[in-house]
Amino acid sequence: MASNGLKSSICVTELVEHIVHASAAVMHNTAHAKDWMFMHDALFQMTCKSTIQWMKEKNYHRRWILPELGLNDGTRFAGRPVGNSPELMPWDCSLNKDVDDCFHRHRSVTLGLSRDASAKFCASTPKRLESAYLRLIDPSHGPHKGCPTSNRIIQDVTKCLTTHVLAVIAAGGAIVPGLGSRSGCRRVRGVERRGGRRDKAPDVQGRWYHDDAVVARAELLKTSIATTREHSDG
């Protein structure tokens, strides 16, 4: 799998191992600790014969939600999900964009910090970029902080598994133009851009910032207000 800006490539088994171990950790001590499942669309590297065989040997394949009761039998998609389906994958649909937007907000408010400052959110090197993203998606922030928040995840999972699935069913399983969103923006109606309507825009003042960026943001706002007042008085 290509990974722009970081390693030139990673093995798909690393992705599968992450899915399995992260899912097991999340479901630990829940009612579905033993029978949890995961969903992923038909990434080529995951559906090739060697990966499928490896997943079966590791006892991972049984966890993957796949077509049942003869669905897709007799087609080249038999026994696996069909194609690239961002409208059914919350991360592809909206959540990746959420994290990217969050990073850019943090990057903008810490631009004034020195390049080597540990609190800086920076994309100048792969290691600094990795550090920035890991600080944002760290689950230790709790369900209502970090990015994406639990509410946002639930919102998008629900959307993908209800509204989007029903739209695909209504279309007889065909691709539905305009369904899903790689941009993450859901406040605009229309089929020209993937997405749907969101009734209320996010509260800019209430957006979460990592502790590393809070002081830098406050200083930036203070300077901006002072500059604005100076020009107004002048």
CYANA upper distance limits for C-alpha pairs under 8 A (distance plus 0.5 A):
  1 MET  CA      9 SER  CA      5.77
  1 MET  CA     10 ILE  CA      5.91
  1 MET  CA     11 CYS  CA      6.89
  1 MET  CA     12 VAL  CA      6.93
  1 MET  CA     45 GLN  CA      8.10
  2 ALA  CA      7 LYS  CA      8.35
  2 ALA  CA      8 SER  CA      6.55
  2 ALA  CA      9 SER  CA      5.17
  2 ALA  CA     10 ILE  CA      7.36
  3 SER  CA      7 LYS  CA      6.46
  3 SER  CA      8 SER  CA      6.41
  3 SER  CA      9 SER  CA      6.21
  3 SER  CA     10 ILE  CA      7.80
  4 ASN  CA      8 SER  CA      7.41
  5 GLY  CA    126 PRO  CA      6.44
  6 LEU  CA    126 PRO  CA      5.83
  6 LEU  CA    127 LYS  CA      8.49
 10 ILE  CA     14 GLU  CA      7.70
 11 CYS  CA     15 LEU  CA      7.87
 12 VAL  CA     16 VAL  CA      6.95
 12 VAL  CA     45 GLN  CA      6.76
 12 VAL  CA     46 MET  CA      7.36
 13 THR  CA     17 GLU  CA      6.46
 13 THR  CA     51 THR  CA      8.10
 14 GLU  CA     18 HIS  CA      6.61
 15 LEU  CA     19 ILE  CA      6.73
 16 VAL  CA     20 VAL  CA      6.67
 17 GLU  CA     21 HIS  CA      6.51
 18 HIS  CA     22 ALA  CA      6.19
 19 ILE  CA     23 SER  CA      6.41
 19 ILE  CA     38 PHE  CA      8.17
 20 VAL  CA     24 ALA  CA      6.62
 20 VAL  CA     38 PHE  CA      8.41
 20 VAL  CA     60 TYR  CA      7.68
 21 HIS  CA     25 ALA  CA      6.69
 22 ALA  CA     26 VAL  CA      6.76
 23 SER  CA     27 MET  CA      6.63
 23 SER  CA     36 TRP  CA      8.32
 23 SER  CA     38 PHE  CA      8.01
 24 ALA  CA     28 HIS  CA      6.45
 24 ALA  CA     33 ALA  CA      7.52
 24 ALA  CA     36 TRP  CA      8.22
 27 MET  CA     32 HIS  CA      6.92
 27 MET  CA     33 ALA  CA      5.48
 27 MET  CA     36 TRP  CA      7.58
 28 HIS  CA     32 HIS  CA      8.47
 28 HIS  CA     33 ALA  CA      5.55
 29 ASN  CA     33 ALA  CA      6.46
 32 HIS  CA     36 TRP  CA      5.83
 35 ASP  CA     63 ARG  CA      8.39
 36 TRP  CA     63 ARG  CA      7.39
 37 MET  CA     63 ARG  CA      5.07
 37 MET  CA     64 TRP  CA      6.35
 37 MET  CA     65 ILE  CA      6.86
 38 PHE  CA     63 ARG  CA      6.48
 38 PHE  CA     64 TRP  CA      5.68
 38 PHE  CA     65 ILE  CA      6.54
 39 MET  CA     64 TRP  CA      6.37
 39 MET  CA     65 ILE  CA      5.80
 40 HIS  CA     64 TRP  CA      7.98
 40 HIS  CA     65 ILE  CA      8.21
 40 HIS  CA     81 PRO  CA      8.39
 40 HIS  CA     89 MET  CA      7.56
 41 ASP  CA     81 PRO  CA      6.20
 41 ASP  CA     82 VAL  CA      7.49
 41 ASP  CA     83 GLY  CA      7.17
 41 ASP  CA     84 ASN  CA      6.49
 41 ASP  CA     85 SER  CA      6.48
 41 ASP  CA     86 PRO  CA      8.45
 41 ASP  CA     88 LEU  CA      8.27
 41 ASP  CA     89 MET  CA      7.74
 42 ALA  CA     46 MET  CA      7.36
 42 ALA  CA     47 THR  CA      6.78
 42 ALA  CA     80 ARG  CA      7.49
 42 ALA  CA     81 PRO  CA      5.71
 42 ALA  CA     82 VAL  CA      6.31
 42 ALA  CA     83 GLY  CA      5.48
 42 ALA  CA     84 ASN  CA      6.37
 42 ALA  CA     85 SER  CA      8.31
 43 LEU  CA     47 THR  CA      6.91
 43 LEU  CA     83 GLY  CA      7.81
 43 LEU  CA     84 ASN  CA      7.32
 44 PHE  CA     48 CYS  CA      6.75
 45 GLN  CA     51 THR  CA      7.50
 46 MET  CA     51 THR  CA      6.23
 46 MET  CA     52 ILE  CA      7.36
 47 THR  CA     51 THR  CA      7.08
 47 THR  CA     52 ILE  CA      6.72
 47 THR  CA     80 ARG  CA      7.72
 48 CYS  CA     52 ILE  CA      6.82
 49 LYS  CA     53 GLN  CA      6.61
 50 SER  CA     54 TRP  CA      6.66
 51 THR  CA     55 MET  CA      6.55
 52 ILE  CA     56 LYS  CA      6.72
 52 ILE  CA     61 HIS  CA      7.53
 53 GLN  CA     57 GLU  CA      6.72
 54 TRP  CA     58 LYS  CA      6.71
 55 MET  CA     59 ASN  CA      6.53
 55 MET  CA     60 TYR  CA      5.43
 55 MET  CA     61 HIS  CA      5.45
 56 LYS  CA     60 TYR  CA      6.41
 56 LYS  CA     61 HIS  CA      5.52
 56 LYS  CA     62 ARG  CA      7.89
 60 TYR  CA     64 TRP  CA      7.76
 66 LEU  CA     79 GLY  CA      6.93
 66 LEU  CA     80 ARG  CA      5.96
 66 LEU  CA     81 PRO  CA      6.62
 67 PRO  CA     71 LEU  CA      6.05
 67 PRO  CA     72 ASN  CA      7.53
 67 PRO  CA     78 ALA  CA      8.32
 67 PRO  CA     79 GLY  CA      6.28
 67 PRO  CA     80 ARG  CA      6.62
 67 PRO  CA     81 PRO  CA      7.19
 68 GLU  CA     79 GLY  CA      8.03
 71 LEU  CA     78 ALA  CA      7.88
 71 LEU  CA     79 GLY  CA      8.33
 72 ASN  CA     76 ARG  CA      8.45
 72 ASN  CA     77 PHE  CA      6.46
 72 ASN  CA     78 ALA  CA      5.19
 72 ASN  CA     79 GLY  CA      7.32
 73 ASP  CA     77 PHE  CA      8.10
 73 ASP  CA     78 ALA  CA      5.32
 73 ASP  CA     79 GLY  CA      7.67
 74 GLY  CA     78 ALA  CA      6.94
 77 PHE  CA     81 PRO  CA      7.32
 77 PHE  CA     82 VAL  CA      6.43
 85 SER  CA     89 MET  CA      7.15
 86 PRO  CA     90 PRO  CA      7.78
 86 PRO  CA     91 TRP  CA      8.49
 86 PRO  CA     92 ASP  CA      5.54
 86 PRO  CA     93 CYS  CA      5.61
 86 PRO  CA    180 GLY  CA      6.89
 86 PRO  CA    181 SER  CA      7.81
 86 PRO  CA    182 ARG  CA      7.66
 87 GLU  CA     92 ASP  CA      8.07
 87 GLU  CA     93 CYS  CA      6.10
 87 GLU  CA    160 CYS  CA      6.65
 87 GLU  CA    164 HIS  CA      6.94
 87 GLU  CA    179 LEU  CA      6.50
 87 GLU  CA    180 GLY  CA      4.47
 87 GLU  CA    181 SER  CA      7.20
 88 LEU  CA     93 CYS  CA      7.85
 88 LEU  CA    160 CYS  CA      5.39
 88 LEU  CA    161 LEU  CA      7.16
 88 LEU  CA    164 HIS  CA      7.30
 88 LEU  CA    165 VAL  CA      7.75
 88 LEU  CA    180 GLY  CA      8.02
 89 MET  CA     93 CYS  CA      6.29
 89 MET  CA    157 VAL  CA      8.22
 89 MET  CA    160 CYS  CA      7.23
 90 PRO  CA     94 SER  CA      6.40
 90 PRO  CA     95 LEU  CA      6.55
 90 PRO  CA    153 ILE  CA      8.03
 90 PRO  CA    156 ASP  CA      6.08
 90 PRO  CA    157 VAL  CA      6.13
 90 PRO  CA    160 CYS  CA      7.01
 91 TRP  CA     95 LEU  CA      4.99
 91 TRP  CA     96 ASN  CA      5.69
 92 ASP  CA     96 ASN  CA      6.66
 92 ASP  CA    181 SER  CA      8.19
 92 ASP  CA    182 ARG  CA      6.45
 93 CYS  CA    180 GLY  CA      6.09
 93 CYS  CA    181 SER  CA      5.11
 93 CYS  CA    182 ARG  CA      5.27
 93 CYS  CA    183 SER  CA      7.91
 93 CYS  CA    184 GLY  CA      7.04
 94 SER  CA     98 ASP  CA      6.93
 94 SER  CA    156 ASP  CA      7.75
 94 SER  CA    181 SER  CA      6.38
 94 SER  CA    182 ARG  CA      6.30
 94 SER  CA    183 SER  CA      6.89
 94 SER  CA    184 GLY  CA      4.41
 94 SER  CA    185 CYS  CA      7.88
 95 LEU  CA     99 VAL  CA      6.93
 95 LEU  CA    148 PRO  CA      7.13
 95 LEU  CA    153 ILE  CA      7.89
 95 LEU  CA    156 ASP  CA      8.24
 95 LEU  CA    184 GLY  CA      7.18
 96 ASN  CA    100 ASP  CA      6.76
 96 ASN  CA    184 GLY  CA      8.16
 97 LYS  CA    101 ASP  CA      6.52
 97 LYS  CA    182 ARG  CA      7.68
 97 LYS  CA    183 SER  CA      6.53
 97 LYS  CA    184 GLY  CA      5.67
 98 ASP  CA    102 CYS  CA      6.67
 98 ASP  CA    147 CYS  CA      7.63
 98 ASP  CA    148 PRO  CA      7.06
 98 ASP  CA    184 GLY  CA      6.94
 99 VAL  CA    103 PHE  CA      6.64
 99 VAL  CA    133 TYR  CA      8.26
 99 VAL  CA    136 LEU  CA      8.08
 99 VAL  CA    137 ILE  CA      8.18
 99 VAL  CA    147 CYS  CA      6.28
 99 VAL  CA    148 PRO  CA      6.93
100 ASP  CA    104 HIS  CA      6.82
101 ASP  CA    105 ARG  CA      6.80
102 CYS  CA    106 HIS  CA      6.84
102 CYS  CA    136 LEU  CA      8.25
102 CYS  CA    147 CYS  CA      7.57
103 PHE  CA    107 ARG  CA      6.49
103 PHE  CA    121 PHE  CA      7.86
103 PHE  CA    132 ALA  CA      7.67
103 PHE  CA    133 TYR  CA      7.30
103 PHE  CA    136 LEU  CA      7.91
104 HIS  CA    108 SER  CA      6.56
105 ARG  CA    109 VAL  CA      7.00
106 HIS  CA    110 THR  CA      6.78
106 HIS  CA    121 PHE  CA      6.52
106 HIS  CA    209 TYR  CA      7.62
106 HIS  CA    210 HIS  CA      8.37
106 HIS  CA    213 ALA  CA      6.88
107 ARG  CA    111 LEU  CA      6.59
107 ARG  CA    120 LYS  CA      7.75
107 ARG  CA    121 PHE  CA      5.28
107 ARG  CA    122 CYS  CA      6.42
109 VAL  CA    213 ALA  CA      7.34
109 VAL  CA    216 ALA  CA      6.67
109 VAL  CA    217 ARG  CA      5.64
109 VAL  CA    220 LEU  CA      7.25
110 THR  CA    119 ALA  CA      8.22
110 THR  CA    120 LYS  CA      5.92
110 THR  CA    121 PHE  CA      6.76
110 THR  CA    213 ALA  CA      6.83
110 THR  CA    216 ALA  CA      6.27
110 THR  CA    217 ARG  CA      7.56
111 LEU  CA    120 LYS  CA      7.83
111 LEU  CA    121 PHE  CA      8.33
112 GLY  CA    216 ALA  CA      8.25
113 LEU  CA    117 ALA  CA      6.80
113 LEU  CA    119 ALA  CA      8.41
113 LEU  CA    120 LYS  CA      6.68
113 LEU  CA    216 ALA  CA      8.09
114 SER  CA    120 LYS  CA      8.06
115 ARG  CA    120 LYS  CA      7.67
116 ASP  CA    120 LYS  CA      8.04
119 ALA  CA    212 ASP  CA      5.18
119 ALA  CA    213 ALA  CA      7.04
120 LYS  CA    132 ALA  CA      8.45
120 LYS  CA    212 ASP  CA      7.79
120 LYS  CA    213 ALA  CA      7.85
121 PHE  CA    128 ARG  CA      7.88
121 PHE  CA    129 LEU  CA      7.93
121 PHE  CA    131 SER  CA      8.49
121 PHE  CA    132 ALA  CA      5.73
122 CYS  CA    128 ARG  CA      6.27
122 CYS  CA    129 LEU  CA      6.33
122 CYS  CA    132 ALA  CA      7.17
123 ALA  CA    128 ARG  CA      6.43
123 ALA  CA    129 LEU  CA      5.04
123 ALA  CA    132 ALA  CA      8.49
124 SER  CA    128 ARG  CA      7.16
124 SER  CA    129 LEU  CA      7.57
125 THR  CA    129 LEU  CA      6.67
126 PRO  CA    130 GLU  CA      6.53
127 LYS  CA    131 SER  CA      6.63
128 ARG  CA    132 ALA  CA      6.68
129 LEU  CA    133 TYR  CA      6.85
130 GLU  CA    134 LEU  CA      6.56
131 SER  CA    135 ARG  CA      6.68
132 ALA  CA    136 LEU  CA      7.05
133 TYR  CA    137 ILE  CA      6.79
134 LEU  CA    138 ASP  CA      6.31
135 ARG  CA    210 HIS  CA      8.25
136 LEU  CA    146 GLY  CA      5.82
136 LEU  CA    147 CYS  CA      6.21
136 LEU  CA    210 HIS  CA      7.50
137 ILE  CA    146 GLY  CA      6.16
137 ILE  CA    147 CYS  CA      5.70
137 ILE  CA    148 PRO  CA      7.35
138 ASP  CA    146 GLY  CA      7.16
139 PRO  CA    143 PRO  CA      8.04
139 PRO  CA    146 GLY  CA      7.74
141 HIS  CA    145 LYS  CA      5.92
141 HIS  CA    146 GLY  CA      6.12
142 GLY  CA    146 GLY  CA      7.82
143 PRO  CA    149 THR  CA      6.20
143 PRO  CA    150 SER  CA      5.46
143 PRO  CA    151 ASN  CA      8.18
144 HIS  CA    149 THR  CA      5.75
144 HIS  CA    150 SER  CA      6.76
144 HIS  CA    151 ASN  CA      7.86
145 LYS  CA    149 THR  CA      6.29
145 LYS  CA    208 TRP  CA      6.94
146 GLY  CA    208 TRP  CA      7.50
146 GLY  CA    209 TYR  CA      8.30
146 GLY  CA    210 HIS  CA      7.77
148 PRO  CA    152 ARG  CA      6.61
148 PRO  CA    153 ILE  CA      6.99
149 THR  CA    153 ILE  CA      6.81
150 SER  CA    154 ILE  CA      6.62
151 ASN  CA    155 GLN  CA      6.51
152 ARG  CA    156 ASP  CA      6.72
153 ILE  CA    157 VAL  CA      6.51
154 ILE  CA    158 THR  CA      6.40
155 GLN  CA    159 LYS  CA      6.71
156 ASP  CA    160 CYS  CA      6.61
157 VAL  CA    161 LEU  CA      6.62
158 THR  CA    162 THR  CA      6.41
158 THR  CA    163 THR  CA      8.37
159 LYS  CA    163 THR  CA      5.85
159 LYS  CA    164 HIS  CA      6.89
160 CYS  CA    164 HIS  CA      5.51
160 CYS  CA    165 VAL  CA      7.02
160 CYS  CA    180 GLY  CA      8.24
161 LEU  CA    165 VAL  CA      5.97
162 THR  CA    166 LEU  CA      6.49
163 THR  CA    167 ALA  CA      6.72
164 HIS  CA    168 VAL  CA      6.80
164 HIS  CA    179 LEU  CA      7.35
164 HIS  CA    180 GLY  CA      7.73
165 VAL  CA    169 ILE  CA      6.71
166 LEU  CA    170 ALA  CA      6.55
167 ALA  CA    171 ALA  CA      6.79
167 ALA  CA    176 VAL  CA      7.77
168 VAL  CA    172 GLY  CA      6.93
168 VAL  CA    173 GLY  CA      5.57
168 VAL  CA    174 ALA  CA      6.77
168 VAL  CA    175 ILE  CA      7.37
168 VAL  CA    176 VAL  CA      7.00
169 ILE  CA    173 GLY  CA      5.83
171 ALA  CA    175 ILE  CA      8.02
171 ALA  CA    176 VAL  CA      7.47
177 PRO  CA    191 VAL  CA      6.81
177 PRO  CA    194 ARG  CA      8.34
178 GLY  CA    190 GLY  CA      7.60
178 GLY  CA    191 VAL  CA      4.62
178 GLY  CA    192 GLU  CA      6.92
178 GLY  CA    193 ARG  CA      6.60
178 GLY  CA    194 ARG  CA      4.91
178 GLY  CA    195 GLY  CA      6.90
179 LEU  CA    191 VAL  CA      8.05
179 LEU  CA    194 ARG  CA      6.08
179 LEU  CA    195 GLY  CA      6.57
179 LEU  CA    196 GLY  CA      8.34
180 GLY  CA    194 ARG  CA      5.72
180 GLY  CA    195 GLY  CA      5.52
180 GLY  CA    196 GLY  CA      8.19
181 SER  CA    185 CYS  CA      7.61
181 SER  CA    186 ARG  CA      8.10
181 SER  CA    193 ARG  CA      7.91
181 SER  CA    194 ARG  CA      4.73
181 SER  CA    195 GLY  CA      4.97
182 ARG  CA    194 ARG  CA      7.25
182 ARG  CA    195 GLY  CA      8.48
183 SER  CA    194 ARG  CA      7.77
183 SER  CA    195 GLY  CA      8.35
184 GLY  CA    195 GLY  CA      7.90
185 CYS  CA    195 GLY  CA      7.07
185 CYS  CA    196 GLY  CA      8.50
186 ARG  CA    195 GLY  CA      5.59
186 ARG  CA    196 GLY  CA      5.30
186 ARG  CA    197 ARG  CA      5.59
186 ARG  CA    198 ARG  CA      5.67
187 ARG  CA    195 GLY  CA      8.43
187 ARG  CA    196 GLY  CA      6.91
187 ARG  CA    197 ARG  CA      4.95
187 ARG  CA    198 ARG  CA      4.73
187 ARG  CA    199 ASP  CA      7.25
187 ARG  CA    200 LYS  CA      8.03
187 ARG  CA    201 ALA  CA      7.53
188 VAL  CA    195 GLY  CA      7.76
188 VAL  CA    196 GLY  CA      6.52
188 VAL  CA    197 ARG  CA      5.68
188 VAL  CA    198 ARG  CA      7.71
189 ARG  CA    195 GLY  CA      7.72
189 ARG  CA    196 GLY  CA      5.72
189 ARG  CA    197 ARG  CA      5.72
190 GLY  CA    194 ARG  CA      8.27
190 GLY  CA    195 GLY  CA      8.16
190 GLY  CA    196 GLY  CA      7.59
191 VAL  CA    195 GLY  CA      8.17
202 PRO  CA    207 ARG  CA      8.24
203 ASP  CA    207 ARG  CA      6.92
209 TYR  CA    213 ALA  CA      6.72
209 TYR  CA    214 VAL  CA      6.62
210 HIS  CA    214 VAL  CA      6.87
211 ASP  CA    215 VAL  CA      8.07
212 ASP  CA    216 ALA  CA      8.33
213 ALA  CA    217 ARG  CA      6.44
214 VAL  CA    218 ALA  CA      6.70
215 VAL  CA    219 GLU  CA      6.76
216 ALA  CA    220 LEU  CA      6.64
217 ARG  CA    221 LEU  CA      6.67
218 ALA  CA    222 LYS  CA      6.59
219 GLU  CA    223 THR  CA      6.62
220 LEU  CA    224 SER  CA      6.60
221 LEU  CA    225 ILE  CA      6.57
222 LYS  CA    226 ALA  CA      6.68
223 THR  CA    227 THR  CA      6.59
224 SER  CA    228 THR  CA      6.63
225 ILE  CA    229 ARG  CA      6.67
226 ALA  CA    230 GLU  CA      6.62
227 THR  CA    231 HIS  CA      6.79
228 THR  CA    232 SER  CA      6.61
229 ARG  CA    233 ASP  CA      6.49
230 GLU  CA    234 GLY  CA      6.62
